[in-house]
Amino acid sequence: MNAVDERSIGALAPRLRFAVTRLVRRLRQQSGTGLPLSLQAALATIDVRGPINLSELAAIEQVAPPTVTKIVDRLEAESLVERTADPLDGRATLVSCTPRGRQTIAASRSRREAWLAVRLDRLTSEQVATLAAATEVLEILAGPDPEDPA
């Protein structure tokens, strides 16, 4: 990579980080669940991946097992998730969304997507086309790191 490219990437990285972080924060503000961020994230993971065991949930959410237990306890107290015995390992517990949990996540996603759609509608067609192309690249950046064995 030549010096111009290194400077361009060096200048782009903080701008991209700030823009993505700010957008994620704005989208989270639109969730309307009333749940703390850690509970929203865990509920969304359970919705997509459930039924899921607590160890796997802790790994995905990058929290310690005692922390994920507290998160699931709070979600269960709100009737958003339920625990069941793992049929393959009677010592383990699986967590899945209740109908109320699925409804909560679906409503939150709808609110956030509607907010984003309004913002997208304010862009020019050229900006939307640029964003569509950039979204493909963002999906690559957000995906697994090919150099990371984990």
C-alpha positions in Angstrom: 0.0 0.0 0.0 1.4 3.4 -0.9 1.6 6.4 1.5 -1.5 8.1 0.0 -3.6 5.0 0.6 -2.3 4.7 4.2 -3.2 8.3 4.9 -6.6 7.8 3.3 -7.3 4.7 5.4 -5.9 6.4 8.5 -8.3 9.3 8.0 -11.3 7.1 7.1 -11.0 4.7 10.0 -12.0 7.2 12.8 -14.7 8.8 10.6 -16.2 5.4 9.9 -16.0 4.3 13.5 -17.7 7.5 14.7 -20.4 7.4 12.1 -21.2 3.7 12.7 -21.2 4.1 16.5 -23.4 7.2 16.3 -25.9 5.4 13.9 -26.0 2.4 16.2 -26.7 4.6 19.2 -29.5 6.4 17.3 -31.0 3.1 16.3 -30.9 1.8 19.9 -32.7 4.9 21.1 -35.5 4.0 18.8 -36.0 0.5 20.2 -38.8 1.5 22.7 -38.3 -1.6 24.7 -37.4 0.1 28.0 -34.7 -2.6 28.4 -31.1 -1.8 29.1 -28.8 -2.4 26.1 -27.3 -5.7 27.5 -30.8 -7.1 27.9 -31.9 -5.9 24.4 -28.9 -7.5 22.8 -29.3 -10.8 24.6 -33.0 -11.0 23.8 -32.2 -10.3 20.1 -29.6 -13.1 20.2 -32.0 -15.5 21.9 -34.7 -14.6 19.3 -32.3 -15.4 16.4 -30.3 -18.3 17.8 -32.7 -19.8 20.4 -33.2 -22.2 22.0 -29.6 -21.5 23.1 -27.7 -22.7 26.1 -26.3 -20.1 28.6 -22.6 -20.8 27.7 -23.2 -20.2 24.1 -25.2 -17.0 24.9 -22.4 -15.8 27.1 -19.8 -16.4 24.4 -21.9 -14.6 21.7 -22.7 -11.6 24.0 -19.0 -11.6 25.3 -19.9 -11.7 28.9 -19.0 -14.0 31.8 -21.4 -16.9 32.6 -22.6 -15.3 35.9 -23.4 -12.1 34.0 -25.4 -14.0 31.4 -27.3 -15.8 34.2 -28.3 -12.4 35.6 -29.4 -11.2 32.2 -31.5 -14.2 31.6 -33.0 -14.0 35.1 -34.1 -10.4 34.3 -35.5 -11.3 30.9 -37.3 -14.3 32.5 -38.8 -12.0 35.2 -40.2 -9.8 32.4 -41.7 -13.0 30.8 -39.6 -12.4 27.7 -37.7 -15.7 27.8 -38.2 -19.1 29.3 -35.8 -21.8 30.4 -36.1 -25.5 29.5 -33.9 -28.5 30.1 -31.6 -29.4 27.3 -32.8 -32.7 25.9 -29.2 -33.7 25.0 -27.7 -32.7 28.4 -30.0 -32.8 31.3 -27.6 -30.7 33.4 -27.8 -27.8 30.9 -30.5 -25.2 30.4 -31.8 -23.8 27.1 -33.3 -20.4 26.8 -35.8 -19.3 24.2 -38.1 -16.4 23.6 -41.6 -16.4 24.8 -44.3 -15.1 22.5 -44.1 -11.8 24.4 -40.3 -11.7 23.9 -40.7 -12.3 20.1 -43.3 -9.6 20.0 -41.1 -7.2 21.9 -38.2 -7.8 19.5 -40.4 -7.6 16.4 -41.9 -4.3 17.6 -38.4 -2.9 18.4 -37.1 -3.9 15.0 -40.1 -2.3 13.2 -39.6 1.0 15.1 -35.9 1.1 14.3 -36.4 0.2 10.6 -39.2 2.8 10.3 -36.9 5.4 11.8 -34.1 4.4 9.4 -36.5 4.4 6.4 -37.5 8.0 7.1 -33.9 9.0 7.3 -33.1 7.1 4.1 -36.0 8.7 2.3 -34.3 12.1 2.9 -31.3 11.1 0.8 -30.8 11.7 -2.9 -31.0 8.7 -5.2 -27.3 8.9 -5.7 -26.7 8.8 -1.9 -29.0 5.8 -1.6 -27.1 4.0 -4.4 -23.8 4.8 -2.7 -25.1 3.5 0.6 -26.4 0.3 -0.9 -23.0 -0.4 -2.3 -21.3 0.6 1.0 -23.7 -1.7 2.9 -22.2 -4.7 1.1 -18.8 -3.6 2.3 -20.0 -3.0 5.8 -21.4 -6.5 5.9 -17.9 -7.8 5.1 -16.3 -5.6 7.7 -18.9 -6.8 10.3 -18.5 -10.4 9.4 -16.0 -12.9 10.8 -12.4 -12.1 10.5 -10.8 -14.6 8.1 -7.5 -14.4 10.0 -9.2 -15.1 13.3 -9.5 -18.9 14.0 -12.2 -18.3 16.6 
